[in-house]
């Protein structure tokens, strides 16, 4: 009888352990993103203009430089921050500056932003400033998007392609 | 102490159901190893069929799960459930070692090397889920990449790789396969280091327990096979995912707290966890000392030391013996098991001073004899018992009375069997009762095992044959089994009384028959 009870006890222990493994290995479900909403992702990497414009070396300055260091232009490494604005149906969703990467602040700025939006048709305006100007923008894109629930709409940017493009 | 008592109460129940030999709580490390090997073997099978293409990765696993459910599907489920079981074993093992206070002083090593294994196990598991490339994998990929992007080391956001399907290539899966194989291999290396300071480490659970747990995993794999979620589609945001909560409890936090905060919290928590053995540092008890005058280099102490703290080295004192014991102070936990194994640790020595080949400076064998004699001197009656107990379990000194004398030591394995012979042959008591940690869970790993073997005559130093085994009782009580201990002790004393009555009867009979013979003569 004792042996039988022990066997039952062992069986119950293993069943409970198995239940625990079977249950928590894939439940309860976790909601990461509201299924009723869409997502706009602003993501790109971009090198802005230099903080100071390049300057041509004078002949005297060139003569002072070591022969192997002589180059026509003197360019400071630091770049300006990239400033971006995203507007949806006239509402400002994002306006933020991104510093260049690197210790000397000479790398490209990395932008990665998630913006939850209501699905449907929207007027989207994206603007970017990557120069030393104080007002106005260097790039602008104005478009109408139709976005479904759960859909991911990516705002990318590539200077060589003319600016903003959408995925 | 509260956590230890809680563990011991749970384990008491498991002792009743499984018995000490199969109690899973005494096999946590070994079960961890066992699950690891199941994961490796099942993973090897899955690797044969896994395709590293962007869409083929998902398809190859779907094929294994559905078309080849009887082999590949089972292997996949085993792979998942054994991995989950490994996490459970690892966490409970860590908590239990903490509760039992088995991580301070020289035992810091196993703790310290065990903590990085947490990272390796979690990283290996998460990389495995990544390879399935279903919606869960997509969620993991995005969240992990966003988390890593918080580290100001990477120039361009890693998460950008998961913006569109076009940005993803098969190379990525090849990389994941490499990571998913390299991490467990490195884990195995760390596991090996983890047990380096243990002599005879338990890396295999008892066969019966292994079969039972494997059967449970197999049945679970049949009843609830591991399935993929919908295939990954980077144009759609994964909304609701079925997380493996054994591996991903931190992911929802990562979604709501900045990656840098999570990373700093994880690093700080890991460092704190690694430093636990020194917060505060354990009280350093003087380690075992070798007396070369009495050491004959028999190697028994080296063979019995549970922590590989004793090495046999060539003789340094010009003695005719070839070897001598050398104690590594960094490994020695001062349990005294080496003293119990030393053939020179015999209390019968009277001509020369009682100084064995090896002993603990704070618990000298001479003092043990003096304590035994002192305890005996206070006893009265004809059913006197000397209880030898370890200081790691219930405090037996509270049970001392006119009939019971108590002598304690760091571990019951420190008691040389000759002490029992000494007590009985010198009529210091009618019986000797041993107690200590619970069977299968000695605080110093092997104290109970060696004591049982020595008393059974299976391991040196064996108890002499002249000792009446009926006069030796034992009950491995641990912290919690006080009632049972007293029950066993009472039963032992009753047995002693019966034994004495029977002996008295035999003696009377012998005397009567001799008287008759004399009368006849």
HADDOCK unambig.tbl for C-alpha pairs under 7 A between the chains (distance, minus, plus):
assign (segid A and resid 6 and name CA) (segid B and resid 17 and name CA) 4.64 0.50 0.50
assign (segid A and resid 6 and name CA) (segid B and resid 18 and name CA) 6.83 0.50 0.50
assign (segid A and resid 9 and name CA) (segid B and resid 17 and name CA) 5.55 0.50 0.50
assign (segid A and resid 10 and name CA) (segid B and resid 17 and name CA) 6.05 0.50 0.50
assign (segid A and resid 10 and name CA) (segid B and resid 18 and name CA) 6.43 0.50 0.50
assign (segid A and resid 14 and name CA) (segid B and resid 216 and name CA) 6.52 0.50 0.50
assign (segid A and resid 18 and name CA) (segid B and resid 216 and name CA) 6.56 0.50 0.50
assign (segid A and resid 18 and name CA) (segid B and resid 220 and name CA) 6.42 0.50 0.50
assign (segid A and resid 21 and name CA) (segid B and resid 81 and name CA) 6.41 0.50 0.50
assign (segid A and resid 21 and name CA) (segid B and resid 84 and name CA) 6.55 0.50 0.50
assign (segid A and resid 21 and name CA) (segid B and resid 85 and name CA) 6.90 0.50 0.50
assign (segid A and resid 22 and name CA) (segid B and resid 224 and name CA) 6.92 0.50 0.50
assign (segid A and resid 24 and name CA) (segid B and resid 244 and name CA) 6.15 0.50 0.50
assign (segid A and resid 24 and name CA) (segid B and resid 245 and name CA) 5.51 0.50 0.50
assign (segid A and resid 24 and name CA) (segid B and resid 246 and name CA) 6.82 0.50 0.50
assign (segid A and resid 25 and name CA) (segid B and resid 243 and name CA) 6.95 0.50 0.50
assign (segid A and resid 25 and name CA) (segid B and resid 244 and name CA) 4.17 0.50 0.50
assign (segid A and resid 25 and name CA) (segid B and resid 245 and name CA) 5.88 0.50 0.50
assign (segid A and resid 25 and name CA) (segid B and resid 246 and name CA) 6.49 0.50 0.50
assign (segid A and resid 26 and name CA) (segid B and resid 242 and name CA) 4.78 0.50 0.50
assign (segid A and resid 26 and name CA) (segid B and resid 243 and name CA) 5.09 0.50 0.50
assign (segid A and resid 26 and name CA) (segid B and resid 244 and name CA) 4.71 0.50 0.50
assign (segid A and resid 26 and name CA) (segid B and resid 245 and name CA) 6.96 0.50 0.50
assign (segid A and resid 27 and name CA) (segid B and resid 242 and name CA) 5.43 0.50 0.50
assign (segid A and resid 27 and name CA) (segid B and resid 243 and name CA) 6.19 0.50 0.50
assign (segid A and resid 27 and name CA) (segid B and resid 244 and name CA) 6.91 0.50 0.50
assign (segid A and resid 28 and name CA) (segid B and resid 242 and name CA) 6.60 0.50 0.50
assign (segid A and resid 29 and name CA) (segid B and resid 240 and name CA) 6.47 0.50 0.50
assign (segid A and resid 29 and name CA) (segid B and resid 241 and name CA) 5.66 0.50 0.50
assign (segid A and resid 29 and name CA) (segid B and resid 242 and name CA) 4.58 0.50 0.50
assign (segid A and resid 29 and name CA) (segid B and resid 243 and name CA) 6.46 0.50 0.50
assign (segid A and resid 30 and name CA) (segid B and resid 240 and name CA) 5.48 0.50 0.50
assign (segid A and resid 30 and name CA) (segid B and resid 241 and name CA) 5.36 0.50 0.50
assign (segid A and resid 30 and name CA) (segid B and resid 242 and name CA) 6.18 0.50 0.50
assign (segid A and resid 30 and name CA) (segid B and resid 243 and name CA) 6.66 0.50 0.50
assign (segid A and resid 31 and name CA) (segid B and resid 239 and name CA) 5.74 0.50 0.50
assign (segid A and resid 31 and name CA) (segid B and resid 240 and name CA) 4.21 0.50 0.50
assign (segid A and resid 31 and name CA) (segid B and resid 241 and name CA) 6.41 0.50 0.50
assign (segid A and resid 32 and name CA) (segid B and resid 239 and name CA) 5.15 0.50 0.50
assign (segid A and resid 32 and name CA) (segid B and resid 240 and name CA) 5.72 0.50 0.50
assign (segid A and resid 33 and name CA) (segid B and resid 238 and name CA) 6.76 0.50 0.50
assign (segid A and resid 33 and name CA) (segid B and resid 239 and name CA) 4.37 0.50 0.50
assign (segid A and resid 33 and name CA) (segid B and resid 240 and name CA) 6.85 0.50 0.50
assign (segid A and resid 34 and name CA) (segid B and resid 239 and name CA) 6.17 0.50 0.50
assign (segid A and resid 35 and name CA) (segid B and resid 239 and name CA) 5.63 0.50 0.50
assign (segid A and resid 43 and name CA) (segid B and resid 160 and name CA) 6.74 0.50 0.50
assign (segid A and resid 45 and name CA) (segid B and resid 156 and name CA) 6.35 0.50 0.50
assign (segid A and resid 101 and name CA) (segid B and resid 155 and name CA) 6.48 0.50 0.50
assign (segid A and resid 110 and name CA) (segid B and resid 156 and name CA) 5.68 0.50 0.50
assign (segid A and resid 110 and name CA) (segid B and resid 157 and name CA) 6.45 0.50 0.50
assign (segid A and resid 150 and name CA) (segid B and resid 236 and name CA) 5.64 0.50 0.50
assign (segid A and resid 150 and name CA) (segid B and resid 237 and name CA) 5.28 0.50 0.50
assign (segid A and resid 151 and name CA) (segid B and resid 235 and name CA) 6.23 0.50 0.50
assign (segid A and resid 151 and name CA) (segid B and resid 236 and name CA) 4.75 0.50 0.50
assign (segid A and resid 151 and name CA) (segid B and resid 237 and name CA) 6.09 0.50 0.50
assign (segid A and resid 152 and name CA) (segid B and resid 235 and name CA) 5.26 0.50 0.50
assign (segid A and resid 152 and name CA) (segid B and resid 236 and name CA) 5.38 0.50 0.50
assign (segid A and resid 152 and name CA) (segid B and resid 237 and name CA) 5.92 0.50 0.50
